[in-house]
C-alpha cells in the first residue's frame, strides 16, 4: 500500500492545488469503501480548505469551522486534480447517465472506480479513485482528533520527534525482530515494509535481529541502532524527494508515478546479487509477520 513517502507526496500535491479553495459539492458515487462513507462528508460543503496535514499514512484535510476529513489511501487509492479548464473539456463526454465518472479517460478503469468527486468554487475538481476499495474516509471535528481510534495509538513521526534514544526505550526488552518492530505503528509511524527492508540493508542489520540486542544493558541505543534510525530517516527522505514508490498502483495527484523503486537495493530483488560494493551476496526473501522481507544474508548480520 502507499507508504509514508507516497502519502507525503500526495499531501504536497493536494496542498499546491487546493489550499484556500472553497468546496461547493461532494459527489459520492460509492457509499462504501473499506467502511461506509460518512454522511457528514456533506457538512464540508461551503467550507474553505485551510490546511492539509499528514499523520503517519493518513491525510488530514482541515476545513473552516474546525472540520477535519481523514483519508487513508488503502492499497490503491489516489487523488487526481483537474483544473477548471480540464473540467470544461471533460464534462461534455458521456457519463452513462451519471452513474460513471466522466474523468475515466485520465483516472482509468473507464471511471468505474472514481468513487468520490470534490468540486471547488473555482471549478477545479479532485477525484478519488480506488479500484480495490481498501481506502476509507472519515469526517470529525478538530477537538475529536486526539481521541480518534485511528490516530490515538500512533507513535512518533520518523523525522521530527523520533531518535535512537526514544526507540531504544521502547524495544530494550523486546524479543521481537527489529523488522517487525519497525513496522509497529506505536513504535514509529509510516516506515512500512519497503523502506524497512531498505534501511536494514543499508545498516547491515539482519531483519531477524531481536530488538533487545540493539540496546545496551543500561538502556542506551547501540551504535547499530543509531545507524539504523539514521538510515530509516534517510531512505524515507530520499523516497519523498523521488516522489515515492511505483508499487501497488500508486500515483501522484497529477497522475505521475514515483520512481524511488528504481533505486531499491533489496526489495523485490530475490535471487539477484547484492549491490553493496564488495559484498557478492545473493538477495533472499523470507516471510515475517505474513509479509515478504528481502535481505542479503552475507552483509546483514
C-alpha positions as CSV (number, residue, x, y, z in Angstrom):
1,X,0.0,0.0,0.0
2,X,1.1,3.6,-0.3
3,X,3.6,4.2,2.5
4,X,4.7,7.5,4.2
5,X,6.6,8.9,1.2
6,X,3.7,8.3,-1.1
7,X,1.2,9.9,1.3
8,X,3.5,12.8,1.8
9,X,3.8,13.3,-1.9
10,X,0.0,13.3,-2.3
11,X,-0.3,15.7,0.6
12,X,2.1,18.2,-1.2
13,X,0.3,17.8,-4.5
14,X,-3.1,18.4,-2.9
15,X,-1.8,21.4,-1.0
16,X,-0.3,23.1,-4.1
17,X,-3.6,22.7,-6.0
18,X,-6.4,23.1,-3.5
19,X,-5.4,25.1,-0.4
20,X,-7.6,28.2,0.2
21,X,-10.4,27.0,-2.1
22,X,-14.0,26.6,-1.1
23,X,-15.7,23.2,-1.5
24,X,-19.1,23.5,-3.2
25,X,-20.1,19.9,-3.8
26,X,-19.2,16.4,-2.9
27,X,-20.3,13.6,-5.3
28,X,-20.4,10.2,-3.6
29,X,-20.6,7.6,-6.3
30,X,-19.8,4.7,-3.9
31,X,-21.2,4.8,-0.4
32,X,-18.9,2.1,1.0
33,X,-15.2,1.8,0.6
34,X,-13.5,-0.2,3.3
35,X,-16.1,1.3,5.6
36,X,-19.2,3.4,4.8
37,X,-18.5,6.9,3.6
38,X,-20.0,9.1,6.4
39,X,-22.9,11.3,5.6
40,X,-21.1,14.0,7.5
41,X,-18.9,14.4,4.5
42,X,-21.5,16.8,3.0
43,X,-21.0,19.1,6.0
44,X,-17.8,20.1,4.4
45,X,-19.6,21.8,1.6
46,X,-19.3,25.6,1.5
47,X,-16.3,25.5,3.7
48,X,-12.8,26.6,2.7
49,X,-9.9,24.1,2.8
50,X,-7.4,25.8,5.1
51,X,-4.7,23.2,5.7
52,X,-3.6,19.7,4.7
53,X,-1.6,17.5,7.0
54,X,-0.1,14.0,7.1
55,X,-0.1,11.9,10.2
56,X,1.6,8.5,9.6
57,X,-0.1,7.2,6.4
58,X,-3.3,9.3,6.9
59,X,-4.2,12.6,5.1
60,X,-5.9,15.1,7.3
61,X,-7.7,17.9,5.4
62,X,-8.7,20.9,7.6
63,X,-11.8,22.9,6.6
64,X,-13.3,26.1,8.0
65,X,-15.2,25.6,11.2
66,X,-12.7,23.1,12.7
67,X,-13.9,20.3,10.5
68,X,-11.4,17.6,9.5
69,X,-11.6,15.0,6.8
70,X,-9.3,11.9,7.3
71,X,-8.4,10.0,4.2
72,X,-6.5,6.7,4.0
73,X,-5.5,5.5,0.5
74,X,-5.6,1.8,1.3
75,X,-3.9,-0.4,-1.3
76,X,-4.5,1.6,-4.4
77,X,-6.3,4.8,-3.6
78,X,-5.2,8.0,-5.3
79,X,-6.4,11.6,-6.0
80,X,-6.3,13.3,-9.3
81,X,-6.7,17.0,-9.6
82,X,-8.4,18.6,-12.6
83,X,-8.1,22.3,-13.3
84,X,-11.2,24.3,-14.3
85,X,-10.1,24.2,-18.0
86,X,-9.6,20.4,-17.8
87,X,-13.0,20.0,-16.2
88,X,-14.7,22.0,-19.0
89,X,-13.1,19.7,-21.6
90,X,-14.2,16.5,-19.7
91,X,-17.8,17.2,-18.8
92,X,-19.2,17.1,-22.4
93,X,-18.3,13.4,-22.5
94,X,-21.0,10.8,-21.8
95,X,-21.1,9.6,-18.2
96,X,-23.6,6.7,-18.6
97,X,-26.5,8.7,-17.2
98,X,-24.4,10.0,-14.3
99,X,-23.5,6.5,-12.9
100,X,-19.9,6.7,-14.1
101,X,-17.3,9.4,-13.6
102,X,-16.6,11.5,-16.7
103,X,-12.9,11.5,-15.7
104,X,-12.2,7.9,-16.5
105,X,-10.0,8.6,-19.5
106,X,-7.5,10.2,-17.2
107,X,-8.1,8.2,-13.9
108,X,-8.5,4.9,-15.7
109,X,-11.0,2.0,-15.5
110,X,-13.5,4.0,-17.6
111,X,-14.4,5.9,-14.5
112,X,-15.8,2.8,-12.7
113,X,-13.7,3.3,-9.7
114,X,-13.9,7.1,-9.3
115,X,-15.8,6.9,-6.0
116,X,-15.8,10.5,-4.9
117,X,-15.5,13.9,-6.5
118,X,-14.8,17.1,-4.6
119,X,-15.8,20.2,-6.6
120,X,-14.4,23.6,-5.7
121,X,-15.7,27.1,-6.2
122,X,-13.1,27.9,-8.9
123,X,-14.3,25.0,-11.0
124,X,-11.4,22.6,-10.1
125,X,-12.2,19.0,-9.1
126,X,-10.4,16.4,-7.1
127,X,-11.3,12.8,-7.9
128,X,-10.7,9.9,-5.5
129,X,-10.1,6.6,-7.4
130,X,-9.7,3.3,-5.6
131,X,-10.1,0.1,-7.7
132,X,-9.7,-2.2,-4.6
133,X,-11.7,0.0,-2.2
134,X,-9.4,-0.6,0.7
135,X,-9.2,3.1,1.4
136,X,-11.6,5.0,3.6
137,X,-12.8,8.4,4.6
138,X,-13.9,9.9,7.9
139,X,-15.1,13.3,9.0
140,X,-14.9,14.7,12.5
141,X,-14.3,18.0,14.4
142,X,-10.8,19.1,15.4
143,X,-11.5,18.6,19.1
144,X,-12.2,14.9,18.4
145,X,-8.9,14.3,16.6
146,X,-7.0,13.4,19.8
147,X,-9.4,10.6,20.6
148,X,-9.9,9.3,17.1
149,X,-9.4,5.5,17.1
150,X,-7.2,5.6,14.0
151,X,-4.9,8.2,15.5
152,X,-4.8,7.8,19.2
153,X,-2.3,4.9,19.3
154,X,0.1,6.2,16.8
155,X,3.8,6.6,17.7
156,X,6.2,9.5,16.8
157,X,6.8,10.7,13.3
158,X,10.2,9.4,12.0
159,X,11.6,12.9,11.3
160,X,10.8,15.4,14.0
161,X,10.3,13.6,17.3
162,X,11.9,10.2,16.9
163,X,15.5,9.2,17.6
164,X,17.6,6.2,18.7
165,X,17.2,7.0,22.4
166,X,13.4,7.0,22.0
167,X,13.4,3.8,20.0
168,X,15.8,2.1,22.5
169,X,13.5,2.9,25.4
170,X,10.6,1.0,23.6
171,X,12.5,-2.1,22.4
172,X,15.1,-2.7,25.1
173,X,13.2,-5.7,26.5
174,X,11.6,-6.9,23.2
175,X,12.2,-10.4,21.9
176,X,10.6,-9.5,18.6
177,X,12.6,-9.0,15.4
178,X,13.8,-5.5,14.5
179,X,11.9,-5.7,11.2
180,X,8.6,-6.2,12.8
181,X,9.3,-3.5,15.4
182,X,9.9,-1.0,12.6
183,X,6.5,-1.8,11.2
184,X,4.8,-1.4,14.6
185,X,3.0,2.0,14.4
186,X,3.2,2.6,18.1
187,X,7.0,2.5,17.8
188,X,7.4,4.9,14.9
189,X,4.8,5.7,12.2
190,X,4.9,5.3,8.5
191,X,8.1,3.3,7.8
192,X,6.3,0.4,6.0
193,X,7.6,-2.8,4.6
194,X,9.6,-1.5,1.6
195,X,11.5,1.1,3.5
196,X,12.2,-1.1,6.5
197,X,13.9,-3.6,4.2
198,X,15.9,-0.9,2.6
199,X,17.0,0.7,5.8
200,X,18.0,-2.6,7.4
201,X,20.1,-3.4,4.4
202,X,21.8,-0.1,4.4
203,X,22.5,-0.6,8.1
204,X,24.0,-4.1,7.7
205,X,21.4,-5.4,10.2
206,X,19.6,-8.7,9.7
207,X,15.8,-8.3,9.9
208,X,15.8,-11.3,12.2
209,X,17.8,-9.4,14.9
210,X,15.9,-9.2,18.2
211,X,15.2,-5.7,19.3
212,X,16.7,-6.2,22.8
213,X,20.1,-7.0,21.2
214,X,20.3,-3.5,19.8
215,X,20.1,-1.8,23.2
216,X,22.9,-1.8,25.9
217,X,22.4,-3.2,29.4
218,X,21.9,0.4,30.6
219,X,19.1,1.0,28.1
220,X,21.1,3.1,25.7
221,X,21.0,2.6,21.9
222,X,23.9,0.7,20.4
223,X,25.9,2.1,17.6
224,X,24.0,-0.2,15.2
225,X,20.6,1.1,16.4
226,X,21.8,4.7,15.9
227,X,22.9,3.9,12.4
228,X,19.5,2.2,11.7
229,X,17.5,5.2,12.8
230,X,19.6,7.4,10.7
231,X,19.1,5.2,7.6
232,X,15.4,5.0,8.2
233,X,15.2,8.7,8.1
234,X,17.5,9.0,5.1
235,X,15.7,6.4,3.0
236,X,12.3,8.0,3.7
237,X,13.6,11.5,2.8
238,X,15.1,10.2,-0.5
239,X,11.8,8.5,-1.4
240,X,9.8,11.7,-0.7
241,X,12.3,13.6,-2.9
242,X,11.8,11.0,-5.6
243,X,8.0,11.0,-5.5
244,X,7.5,7.7,-3.7
245,X,7.4,4.2,-5.0
246,X,5.7,2.9,-8.1
247,X,4.4,-0.2,-6.3
248,X,0.7,-1.1,-5.9
249,X,-0.7,1.3,-8.4
250,X,0.4,4.4,-6.6
251,X,0.3,7.7,-8.5
252,X,0.7,11.3,-7.6
253,X,-2.1,13.9,-7.8
254,X,-1.1,14.7,-11.4
255,X,-1.2,11.0,-12.4
256,X,2.6,10.7,-12.5
257,X,4.3,7.7,-10.8
258,X,7.1,8.0,-8.4
259,X,10.5,6.5,-9.2
260,X,12.2,5.5,-6.0
261,X,11.6,1.8,-6.8
262,X,14.3,2.2,-9.4
263,X,16.8,2.7,-6.5
264,X,15.8,-0.3,-4.4
265,X,18.8,-2.2,-3.2
266,X,17.0,-5.3,-1.8
267,X,13.2,-5.0,-2.1
268,X,11.8,-7.2,-4.8
269,X,15.3,-8.4,-5.8
270,X,15.1,-12.1,-4.7
271,X,18.0,-14.2,-6.2
272,X,19.7,-11.2,-7.6
273,X,23.2,-10.0,-6.5
274,X,23.7,-7.7,-3.6
275,X,24.5,-4.2,-4.8
276,X,26.8,-3.3,-1.9
277,X,30.3,-2.8,-3.2
278,X,32.5,-5.9,-2.5
279,X,29.7,-8.0,-1.0
280,X,28.9,-10.6,-3.7
281,X,25.9,-11.9,-1.7
282,X,22.6,-13.0,-3.2
283,X,19.3,-11.4,-2.1
284,X,17.0,-13.7,-0.2
285,X,13.3,-13.5,0.6
286,X,11.8,-14.6,3.9
287,X,8.4,-14.1,5.4
288,X,8.0,-12.2,8.7
289,X,4.6,-11.3,10.1
290,X,3.0,-12.6,6.8
291,X,4.9,-10.1,4.8
292,X,7.9,-10.5,2.5
293,X,11.3,-9.4,3.8
294,X,14.2,-9.1,1.4
295,X,17.8,-9.2,2.7
296,X,21.4,-10.1,1.9
297,X,22.5,-12.8,4.4
298,X,26.1,-12.1,3.6
299,X,26.3,-8.4,4.7
300,X,23.3,-8.2,7.0
301,X,24.2,-9.7,10.4
